[in-house]
Amino acid sequence: MKQRTWPRFATVCSFLAFMPLAGCVARGAPSWSLFGAYFPYWLVSAVIGILGALVAHRTFIATGWVRQVPYQLSVCTAIGIVAGVLVWLWGTGQL
């Protein structure tokens, strides 16, 4: 008689399904108190990254670098991502 391997398969599948949750901790996500409310720090970092990209674009316009810098959308997006990641690392104490 063939023995079923379903319990082993179910165990492996449930282990793989819950594996992404291994990084979650009980202390909660980093948050920042702003005007008496707690905002998730990733949201603050994203907003600062968007502002960094806008400031970079306005700087390119004001200095005349618009004509010299190719792929401005990619460059400004990269500057915004770097600004957001730096704020995230600084705010979580990893920088």
C-alpha positions in Angstrom: 0.0 0.0 0.0 1.1 3.5 -0.8 1.4 5.7 2.2 0.1 9.3 1.8 2.6 12.1 2.1 -0.1 14.8 2.6 0.7 15.6 6.2 4.4 16.2 5.3 3.3 18.3 2.3 0.9 20.3 4.4 3.6 21.0 7.0 6.1 22.2 4.4 3.5 24.4 2.7 2.4 26.0 6.0 6.1 26.6 6.9 6.7 28.3 3.6 3.5 30.3 3.9 4.5 31.7 7.3 8.2 32.2 6.5 7.7 35.9 5.4 6.3 36.7 8.8 9.6 35.7 10.5 10.7 39.3 10.4 7.7 40.7 12.3 8.4 41.5 15.9 6.1 42.2 18.8 7.5 45.7 19.5 5.7 47.1 16.4 6.7 49.2 13.5 8.8 52.3 13.9 6.6 55.4 14.2 7.0 59.1 14.6 4.8 61.4 16.7 3.6 64.2 14.5 1.0 66.7 15.8 -0.1 64.2 18.5 -0.6 61.3 16.2 1.7 58.4 15.4 2.7 58.1 11.8 4.5 55.0 10.4 8.1 56.0 9.7 8.1 54.5 6.2 5.3 57.0 5.3 7.4 59.9 6.7 10.4 58.6 4.7 8.4 58.3 1.5 7.1 61.9 1.8 10.6 63.2 2.4 11.9 61.2 -0.5 9.2 62.7 -2.8 10.1 66.2 -1.5 13.8 65.5 -2.2 13.0 64.5 -5.8 10.9 67.7 -6.2 13.7 69.9 -4.8 16.2 68.2 -7.1 14.0 68.9 -10.1 13.5 72.5 -9.1 17.3 72.9 -8.6 17.9 71.5 -12.1 15.5 74.1 -13.5 16.9 77.0 -11.5 20.5 76.3 -12.3 20.0 75.4 -16.0 21.1 71.8 -15.6 17.9 70.8 -17.3 19.6 71.1 -20.7 22.7 69.2 -19.6 21.4 66.3 -17.5 19.9 63.4 -19.6 17.1 61.2 -18.2 15.9 63.7 -15.7 13.0 61.5 -14.5 15.4 58.7 -13.6 17.9 61.1 -12.0 15.3 62.9 -9.9 13.7 59.6 -8.9 17.1 58.2 -7.8 17.8 61.3 -5.8 14.4 61.0 -4.1 15.0 57.3 -3.3 18.4 58.0 -1.8 16.9 60.8 0.3 14.0 58.5 1.5 16.4 55.6 2.3 18.8 57.9 4.2 15.9 59.3 6.3 14.7 55.8 7.0 18.2 54.6 8.0 18.8 57.6 10.2 15.4 57.5 11.8 15.6 53.8 12.7 19.1 54.2 14.1 20.8 52.1 11.5 22.9 54.9 10.0 
